[in-house]
Amino acid sequence: MNTFGKLFTLTTFGESHGAAVGGVVDGMPAGIPVDTAFIQHELDRRRPGQSRITTDRREADRVELLSGVFEGKSTGAPIGFLVRNTNQHSKDYDDIRNLFRPSHADYTYYSKYGIRDHRGGGRASARITLSRVVAGALAKLVLRQLDISITAYTSQVGDIQLDRDCRRYDLSRIESNPVRCPDPGKAKEMEALIAQVKQEGDTIGGVVTCVVKGCPAGLGEPESGKLHALLGAAMLSINAAKGFEYGEGFAGAAWRGSQQNDIFLPAKEKPQTSNLKPQTSNLKPQTSNLKLQTNHSGGIQGGISNGEDIYFRVAFKPVATLLMAQQTVDKAGHPVTMNVRGRHDPCVLPRAVPVVEAMAAMTILDALLISRTNRL
């Protein structure tokens, strides 16, 4: 199960300390201009060593496109790509070869396969998410032609949190600070907290909020393919993700129906005539002549998009690797005091932002392609 998606798919390969990490994207529409600088920019947002509050591992993370692109455009054939690992310190993990680190995948991988790559977590490492970012960038290039944008940001670190209403913030400010938070004041508080936690050898979690704008009505399937279920599955497949909510989410559980229902209103303006590029003109459903008074549903009703902004939140746990002594057991079940070495993130939130965007982009594009097959 190393493949994501149904029509737009990503199959990934590689380990944290292997020769390379990469993937194969299938289902990419033909004729899409492939902006390699944009793909690299997305990878740079995820790469390690980009600020004082991330891991000290230094990787250039230069992507190599191996197939599926000719004269700057997608051909419709599978797009193979890889990113070579160049800065592994595998010896840092020799001491834990036979130990099970608390809250890691060490024990579960060993129980399932009878063997595990202990170097940096192997296949379970968050480094594998770089493949998702590359595929997500390709999906964004398609969505860009459909005027669909996806923006994620750090909305909480520890007990420092923003207002739940994403409309209160200027999302163009997200890349102005290393935490990727649109509130400059809160960003400074978050950065200081992460730096303090890192100095103590500890870790901390938080929340990423994501907003999808321009998504048409009609995406998602009535039963097992509900759009919010697809988004939830995509987000919960990200390393360290522990929770997903869309719309008002858990907060709305305390409301009454009269408070939460989104009332339909006639649109004041007629739907605009589509000016989409030929290669994407058949992907986007017709624009609706309705609008909603509120958007407590988060752009999805009955598992199908309603044309409003889709917004959701993803909770991430504190990184499981602590640079302090912890109790654990070895493969024989003997108690051991463990001291981990290596280079690790004290908080995944800043580097998780582009991963959340990538998974959302792939999910929305896949739903668009599926929607196209549901009508003549």
Residue pairs with C-beta under 8 A, 6 or more apart in sequence:
2 11
2 12
2 13
3 9
3 10
3 11
4 10
4 11
4 12
4 132
4 135
4 234
4 237
4 362
5 27
5 362
5 363
5 366
6 366
6 370
7 27
7 366
7 369
7 370
7 373
8 25
8 26
8 27
8 28
8 139
8 362
8 365
8 366
8 369
9 25
9 26
9 27
9 366
10 23
10 24
10 25
10 131
10 132
10 135
10 362
11 23
11 24
11 26
12 21
12 22
12 23
12 128
12 131
12 132
13 21
13 22
13 23
13 131
14 20
14 21
14 22
14 82
14 85
14 123
14 128
14 131
15 21
15 117
15 119
15 120
15 122
15 123
15 125
15 128
16 85
16 88
16 117
16 119
16 120
16 121
16 122
16 123
16 125
16 127
16 128
17 85
17 88
17 90
17 93
17 117
17 119
17 120
17 122
18 85
18 117
19 84
19 85
20 82
20 83
20 84
20 85
21 82
21 83
21 85
21 127
21 128
21 130
21 131
22 80
22 81
22 82
22 83
22 131
23 80
23 81
23 82
23 131
23 134
23 135
24 78
24 79
24 80
24 81
25 68
25 78
25 79
25 81
25 134
25 135
25 138
26 78
26 79
27 366
27 369
28 68
28 74
28 76
28 79
28 138
28 142
29 74
29 76
29 142
29 279
29 280
29 283
29 369
30 73
30 74
30 75
30 76
30 279
31 73
31 74
31 76
31 278
31 279
32 73
32 74
32 138
32 141
32 142
32 145
32 279
32 280
33 72
33 73
33 141
34 65
34 69
34 72
34 73
34 74
34 138
34 141
35 141
36 63
36 65
38 137
38 140
38 141
39 63
39 65
39 134
39 137
39 138
40 62
40 63
42 133
42 134
42 136
42 137
42 140
42 354
42 358
43 61
43 63
43 83
43 130
43 133
43 134
43 137
44 50
44 61
45 133
45 175
45 351
45 353
45 354
46 61
46 129
46 130
46 133
46 351
46 354
46 355
47 59
47 60
47 61
47 130
47 351
48 54
48 55
48 56
48 57
48 58
48 59
48 127
48 343
48 345
48 351
49 55
49 56
49 57
49 58
49 59
50 178
50 351
51 178
51 350
52 178
52 195
53 178
53 179
53 191
53 194
53 195
53 198
53 346
53 347
53 350
54 178
54 345
54 350
54 351
55 343
55 344
55 345
56 343
57 87
57 89
57 343
58 87
59 85
59 86
59 87
60 86
61 83
61 130
62 83
62 84
63 81
63 82
63 83
63 134
64 81
64 82
64 83
64 84
65 79
65 80
65 81
66 79
66 80
66 81
66 82
67 77
67 78
67 79
67 80
68 74
68 75
68 76
68 77
68 78
68 79
68 80
69 75
69 79
74 138
79 138
81 131
81 134
83 130
83 131
83 134
85 127
88 119
88 120
89 342
89 343
90 119
90 120
92 341
92 342
92 343
93 118
93 119
93 120
93 341
93 342
95 338
95 339
95 341
96 106
96 118
96 338
96 340
97 118
98 330
98 331
99 106
99 328
99 329
99 330
99 331
99 336
99 338
100 106
100 107
100 110
100 328
100 329
100 330
100 331
101 320
101 321
101 326
101 328
101 338
101 340
102 320
102 326
102 327
102 328
103 317
103 320
104 121
104 124
104 320
104 321
105 121
105 124
106 116
106 118
106 121
109 116
109 122
109 123
109 124
110 116
110 331
116 122
117 123
120 127
120 342
124 239
125 239
126 239
126 240
126 345
126 348
126 351
128 239
129 238
129 239
129 355
129 358
132 238
132 355
132 358
132 359
132 362
133 354
133 355
133 358
135 358
135 362
136 354
136 355
136 357
136 358
136 359
136 360
136 361
136 362
137 358
137 361
139 358
139 361
139 362
139 364
139 365
140 150
140 357
140 358
140 361
142 280
142 283
142 365
143 149
143 150
143 361
143 364
143 365
145 276
145 277
145 279
145 280
146 214
146 276
146 280
146 283
146 284
146 368
147 214
148 212
148 213
148 214
148 215
148 364
149 212
149 213
149 214
150 210
150 211
150 212
150 213
150 357
150 360
150 361
150 364
151 171
151 174
151 210
151 211
151 213
151 357
152 180
152 208
152 209
152 210
152 211
152 353
152 354
152 356
152 357
152 360
153 169
153 171
153 174
153 180
153 181
153 182
153 208
153 209
153 210
153 353
154 179
154 180
154 181
154 187
154 190
154 206
154 207
154 208
154 349
154 350
154 353
155 161
155 162
155 164
155 166
155 181
155 206
155 207
155 208
155 209
155 313
156 162
156 206
156 207
157 179
157 190
157 193
157 194
157 204
157 205
157 206
157 347
157 349
158 190
158 193
158 197
158 204
158 205
158 206
160 186
160 189
160 190
160 193
161 186
161 207
162 168
162 169
162 181
162 182
162 183
162 186
162 209
163 169
164 251
164 313
166 209
166 211
166 311
169 182
169 183
170 182
171 182
171 211
172 182
173 182
173 183
173 184
174 180
174 181
174 182
174 353
176 184
176 187
177 184
177 187
177 188
177 191
178 191
178 350
179 187
179 190
179 191
179 194
179 349
179 350
180 349
180 350
180 353
181 187
181 190
190 206
190 349
193 204
194 204
194 346
194 347
197 203
197 204
197 346
197 347
198 346
198 347
200 324
201 322
201 323
201 324
202 318
202 322
202 323
202 324
202 346
203 318
203 319
203 320
203 321
203 322
203 344
203 345
203 346
203 347
204 318
204 346
204 347
205 240
205 242
205 315
205 316
205 317
205 318
205 347
205 348
205 349
206 315
206 316
206 347
206 349
207 313
207 314
207 315
207 316
207 349
208 313
208 314
208 316
208 349
208 352
208 353
208 356
209 311
209 312
209 313
209 314
210 311
210 312
210 313
210 314
210 356
210 357
210 360
211 309
211 310
211 311
212 299
212 309
212 310
212 311
212 360
212 364
213 309
215 299
215 305
215 307
215 309
215 310
215 364
216 284
216 285
216 286
216 287
216 288
216 305
216 307
217 285
217 288
217 304
217 305
217 306
217 307
218 285
218 304
218 305
218 371
219 227
219 285
219 304
219 305
219 364
219 367
219 368
219 371
220 226
220 227
220 228
220 230
220 300
220 303
220 304
220 305
220 367
221 227
221 303
221 304
221 370
222 302
222 303
222 304
223 303
225 303
225 370
226 300
226 302
226 303
226 304
227 300
227 303
227 304
227 305
227 310
227 363
227 367
228 246
228 298
228 300
228 303
228 312
229 303
230 363
230 366
230 367
231 244
231 246
231 310
231 312
231 360
231 363
232 244
232 246
234 359
234 360
234 362
234 363
235 241
235 244
235 312
235 314
235 356
235 359
235 360
236 244
237 359
238 314
238 316
238 352
238 355
238 356
238 359
239 348
240 316
240 317
240 319
240 320
240 348
240 352
241 314
241 315
241 316
241 317
242 315
242 316
242 317
243 313
243 314
243 315
244 312
244 313
244 314
244 315
245 312
245 313
246 298
246 299
246 300
246 310
246 311
246 312
246 313
247 295
247 296
247 297
247 298
247 299
247 300
247 311
247 312
248 255
248 260
248 296
248 298
249 298
249 312
249 313
252 260
252 296
260 296
261 296
262 292
262 293
262 294
262 295
262 296
262 297
262 301
262 306
262 308
263 292
263 293
263 294
264 290
264 291
264 292
264 293
265 290
265 291
265 292
265 293
266 289
266 290
266 291
267 288
267 289
267 290
267 291
268 291
270 289
271 286
271 287
271 288
271 289
272 287
274 281
274 284
274 287
276 283
276 284
282 372
283 368
283 369
283 372
284 368
285 371
287 307
288 306
288 307
290 307
291 307
291 308
292 306
292 308
295 308
295 309
295 311
297 306
297 308
298 308
298 310
298 311
298 312
299 305
299 306
299 307
299 308
299 309
299 310
299 311
300 306
300 310
305 367
314 352
314 356
316 348
316 349
316 352
318 347
319 344
319 345
319 346
319 347
319 348
321 340
321 342
321 344
322 340
323 340
323 341
323 344
324 339
325 337
325 338
325 339
326 337
326 338
326 340
327 335
327 336
327 337
327 338
328 335
328 336
328 338
329 335
329 336
330 336
345 351
